[in-house]
């Protein structure tokens, strides 16, 4: 049976089974970033005071946006790691690191990030780069058919 391309929002962004090649992973992550950016801009424009700070409600809304946004990124990373013939442990590690950042960061004020924030962001970034740059397995692997065939 020939590989069927993803169709629809669920199959493109919320499936965790199967494989996803580098280019599709990159394009889908960029699209998710743009959507999150637009929603975040609306939150900031609607809730920002004259000093450029968010209220506690705006801070909570922004954290909620970031937390919910982690779900499709996680699913994409799982499929990308499957293409590299890896399990989803790195995707879970990235999810935990990003959740830590969301929880501890106060987005209501412009503050310098702490050393903890920088280390956590760097670790999550390294995992993200690995998922983006690792070459996929040629041919079928335990997670499915080659997405390039």
C-alpha positions in Angstrom: 0.0 0.0 0.0 1.4 3.4 -1.0 2.0 6.1 1.7 -0.9 8.5 2.0 0.0 12.2 2.5 -1.3 14.0 5.6 -4.5 15.8 5.0 -6.4 18.0 7.5 -5.3 19.8 10.6 -5.4 16.7 12.8 -3.2 14.6 10.6 -0.8 17.4 9.9 -0.3 18.7 13.5 -1.7 16.3 16.1 -0.8 12.7 15.0 2.1 11.1 16.8 2.3 7.9 14.8 4.3 7.6 11.6 7.2 9.7 10.3 7.8 13.2 9.2 10.7 14.4 7.0 12.8 17.5 7.7 11.3 19.9 5.2 7.7 19.2 6.2 8.7 19.4 9.9 10.3 22.8 9.3 7.4 24.2 7.3 4.8 23.0 9.9 6.9 24.5 12.8 7.2 27.8 11.0 3.4 27.8 10.4 2.7 27.1 14.1 5.1 29.9 15.1 3.3 32.4 12.9 -0.1 31.4 14.3 1.2 31.7 17.9 2.8 35.0 17.1 -0.4 36.4 15.7 -2.4 35.3 18.7 0.2 36.6 21.1 0.2 40.0 19.3 -3.6 40.2 19.8 -3.1 39.3 23.5 -0.4 42.0 23.9 -2.3 44.7 22.0 -5.5 44.1 24.0 -3.9 43.8 27.4 -0.8 45.9 27.4 -0.7 49.0 29.6 1.1 52.3 28.8 4.4 51.0 30.1 4.3 48.0 27.8 3.5 45.5 30.6 0.8 42.8 30.6 -1.7 42.5 33.5 -1.8 39.3 35.5 -4.7 38.2 33.3 -2.7 38.9 30.1 0.2 37.0 31.6 -2.0 34.0 32.3 -3.5 34.2 28.8 -0.1 34.3 27.2 1.1 31.4 29.3 -2.0 29.4 28.3 -1.3 30.1 24.6 2.3 28.9 25.0 1.2 25.8 26.9 -1.5 24.8 24.4 0.9 25.6 21.6 3.3 22.9 22.9 0.9 20.1 21.9 1.3 20.3 18.1 5.0 21.0 18.4 5.4 17.9 20.6 3.4 15.8 18.1 5.5 17.1 15.2 8.7 16.4 17.1 7.6 12.8 17.9 7.0 12.1 14.2 10.3 13.7 13.2 12.2 11.6 15.8 10.4 8.5 14.4 11.8 9.4 11.0 15.3 9.3 12.6 14.4 5.9 14.0 14.4 7.3 17.6 11.6 7.0 20.2 9.9 10.0 21.7 12.0 10.4 24.8 13.7 13.6 23.4 10.3 15.0 22.6 9.2 14.5 26.2 12.4 16.1 27.4 11.8 19.1 25.2 8.2 19.3 26.4 9.2 19.3 30.1 11.9 21.9 29.4 9.5 24.2 27.6 6.9 23.7 30.3 9.4 24.7 33.0 10.2 27.9 31.0 6.5 28.7 30.7 5.8 28.1 34.4 8.7 30.1 35.8 8.8 33.1 33.4 6.9 36.2 34.2 5.7 37.7 30.9 4.0 40.6 32.5 7.2 42.7 32.7 10.3 43.1 30.7 12.9 41.3 32.9 16.3 39.9 32.1 16.2 36.1 31.8 17.9 34.3 34.6 20.7 31.8 34.2 18.1 29.0 34.7 15.9 30.4 31.9 18.9 30.6 29.6 20.1 27.1 30.3 16.7 25.6 29.9 16.1 27.5 26.7 19.5 26.3 25.4 18.8 22.7 26.2 15.4 22.8 24.5 17.0 24.6 21.5 19.6 21.8 21.2 16.9 19.2 21.2 14.9 21.1 18.6 17.9 21.5 16.3 18.7 17.8 16.6 15.1 17.0 15.6 15.4 19.4 12.7 18.8 18.4 11.4 19.1 14.6 12.1 18.8 12.7 8.8 15.8 10.4 8.4 16.2 6.7 8.0 16.3 5.7 4.3 13.5 3.2 3.6 11.0 1.8 6.1 11.8 1.6 9.8 9.9 0.4 12.8 7.7 3.6 12.8 6.5 3.4 9.3 7.3 4.0 5.6 9.8 6.5 4.4 8.0 9.8 4.0 10.1 10.7 1.0 9.1 7.7 -1.1 
